[in-house]
Amino acid sequence: MSVNMLQILFKIYGAMYATPESHNKLNRKLKLEVLQSCILPTLLYGCQTWKLTVNQKTQIQICQRKMERKILGLSLRDKISNTRLKQMTNTRDMAHQGERLKWKWEGHVSRLQGCRWAHISTTWDPRIGRRNRGRPGTRWAVFFKSLAGPLWSRTAKNREEWRSLQFASIE
């Protein structure tokens, strides 16, 4: 996820507030519904294949909270905690939703045959030749190796076991 994606998303979101009249005419319930059903899924589009680093999760959460505060007419100066804000809006946390989608996608891909394009493109490792200097970048599979162990791809083929690991790691 790039900064450009967030800028584009805020432009789309800003269309709800294009004029002061439109801002006042739409009630909070409708704004929260548009946020939950249109804008936040756009934010998570394709997150199944992201590395989903801690920085990306933080950016997603900040973006979501900014939009929720704007809908409720609050600012950071009001000093309302994020947990209280979440209770007021009654929305799902999009960072956890992204992790959930990633778990589902890996379970699906691991059960595919090895000749399918979704399996090949998801499990492809582009390391060819010498690596660049510095710390190696985080790989997509590191997320699963840290939570499900080194044999995570075998574990993912068992639906029940994979689902139990998913709920244990996200909750």
Buried (B, 14 or more C-beta within 10 A) or exposed (E): BEEEBBEEBBEEBEEBBEEEEEBEEBEEEEBBEBBBEEBBBEBBEEBBBBBBBEEBBEBBBEBBBBBBBBBBEBEEEEEBEBEEBBEBBEBEBBBBBBBBBBBBBBBBBBEBEEEEEEBEEBBEEEEEEEEEEEEEEEEBBEBBEEBBEEEBBEBBEBEEBBEEBBEEBBE
